[in-house]
Amino acid sequence: MMKMRSLAIASAAVAALAIATGVQAVPTCEALSLCANAAESGLCRSLSPTTQNHWVCGLADGPDIHTTFNAATHLHITVRQCPGPSCQGHANINGTFPANMTLTANAPICRVSAQNYLARLNAVNEMAAAAGQTHVQTAILAAVAQTYISTAAHHHCP
């Protein structure tokens, strides 16, 4: 319990420092574009529907590593590890997409380098906008199409 409280205090201090130094959270539309482009590229293994409270891009399963955000919640990388010694933590992502994001904390989370996952997210290319669509719309349509195509292939649909 004390460890979680210390982590919360440290996270608040990092957030206050980010505000004081002018570092900005990744804007919501850029975070949506990042997740859609990452899903289309295969980096995001799963995307939660935006009808859920938090919007999640699953990056790995063992331990559970994912990005989380919504219109009111800062984009961040979460690491959740269990069974075994239970551990959970996160680091906020600041900056802009594409390729210009940083972490508010560079220390490992549950012995996982969030910096490695941030490097992969920074390497995600933004798709060109299709005719009559924004960059975000194009990426979302491609990501959703890819999940349906993969599901159909998995089930051997004609």
Secondary structure, 3 states (H helix, E strand, C coil): CHHHHHHHHHHHHHHHHHHHCCCCECCHHHHHHHHHHHHHHCCCCEECCCCCCCEEEEEECCCEEEEEECCCCCCEEEEEECCCCCEEEEEEEEEECCCEEEECCCCCECCECHHHHHHHHHCCCCCCCCCCCCHHHHHHHHHHHHHHHHHHHHCCCC
